[in-house]
């Protein structure tokens, strides 16, 4: 097991759809990444709404490619039109005994 960090950037024309982009992205990431820590930042630029979702949680994926394959299947098709960029990181943790987790060469105790 390990953990993951995902950032998804969505951009679409301002006032597109019934709900704000911020509300829709919050709902989307809470559905896709249930139980994960999420934060969505919103901005506007040149008539466009921009929402960046930052998600962190425990990984069920072994690497970034596995997570992206899952996202390819899980993300509703209509959202691919608005996805402008992403950043994905999966960090594997090694079990180092009861109470200790080895992560990237450092040891963290209970």
C-alpha positions, 0 to 999 in steps of 0.5 A: 500500500502507499499513497497518491497525489492527483491534481486535475485541471478543468477549464471551460467557458464561463457560465457553461451548464447549470451549476458552477464549474467549482461545484461540479468538480467538487462533486466529481472528485468526491465521487471518484476519490471517495474517502480521500482528502480533496481541495478544489481551487477556482479561478477565472481568466479571459472568459473561462472558468478554471478549477484545479482539484487536488486529491490525496489518499491511500493508493490501491494502484501500484504506479502512476500508469495504473492510476491513469488507466483507472481514471481513463475508465472512471472519468465520465466521457463528457469531462474529458472535454474540459480536462486541461491537464493533470499531475499524478504521483503514486508513492509506494510504502514498504512495510518495515515491521509493526509500527514502522513504515519505510518511505523513500529512504526515511523511517517513521515510527508510531 
